[in-house]
Amino acid sequence: MQRLKTRPQFQAALAGGTVSRTTHFALHRLILVSPENTSMTPSAPLGPAPSSEQALFGLFDVWLGAMVPKRWARRAVTRNTIKRQIYNVSEHFGDRLSVAAHVVRLRTTFDRKQFISATSEPLKLAVREELVQLFERAVRQEGRS
């Protein structure tokens, strides 16, 4: 699994559309087309033309990025904890995710009255459970399509 690093990579993945949502997170995905499917030989079936977004991803692999805006997680330690949880949970689903660029985005705040500490076991557990739901929904949806 590769990690998204540049702003254009994140923007392209976000433009791909939302695949799955939970209360606090959204998963966005941009499907990557294999290099074999983009050849325009007469014997090959016509596939989608290579796009500028495809050029951002050098490897035909599963890509993942995490967006935890300061707006929804004020403290840096909380943002880093959530990002670590995103990358840890994604490792368990890496082999079941499609070859695409994925971005997990925090879309609302965790209640500071319920999670008083900036990083605590209850917060980590809540984030982890919700991320598992997010990835399971995405994998289930991929299976249906």
PEGIDA-V857308 format. One record per residue. PSI is psi in radians with two decimals (NA if undefined). Layout:
BEGIN
PSI
PSI
END
This chain:
BEGIN
2.28
2.71
2.43
2.44
-0.57
2.73
-0.78
-0.60
-0.81
-0.77
-0.71
-0.76
-0.70
-0.60
-0.31
-0.39
2.77
2.29
-0.65
2.60
2.60
-3.02
-0.75
-0.26
2.73
2.47
2.12
2.59
2.39
1.99
2.33
2.36
2.32
2.60
-0.55
-0.58
-0.14
-0.05
2.56
0.59
2.63
-0.56
-0.36
2.49
2.57
2.12
-3.09
2.48
2.58
2.35
2.96
-0.52
-0.65
-0.60
-0.37
-0.37
1.75
-0.58
2.45
1.54
3.11
2.20
2.51
2.45
2.72
2.27
2.02
1.57
2.56
-0.47
-0.63
-0.29
1.65
-0.72
2.40
-0.66
-0.60
-0.76
-0.78
-0.68
-0.78
-0.73
-0.73
-0.74
-0.71
-0.86
-0.62
-0.79
-0.65
-0.52
-0.60
-0.39
0.00
-0.71
-0.29
-0.19
2.59
2.82
1.80
2.98
2.12
2.49
2.18
2.16
2.24
2.16
-0.08
2.85
2.66
2.35
2.10
-0.30
-0.60
-0.68
1.48
-0.76
2.57
-0.58
2.06
2.87
-0.74
-0.66
-0.81
-0.74
-0.75
-0.76
-0.80
-0.79
-0.73
-0.64
-0.65
-0.78
-0.78
-0.87
-0.65
-0.73
-0.72
-0.75
-0.73
-0.74
-0.68
-0.66
-0.56
-0.49
NA
END
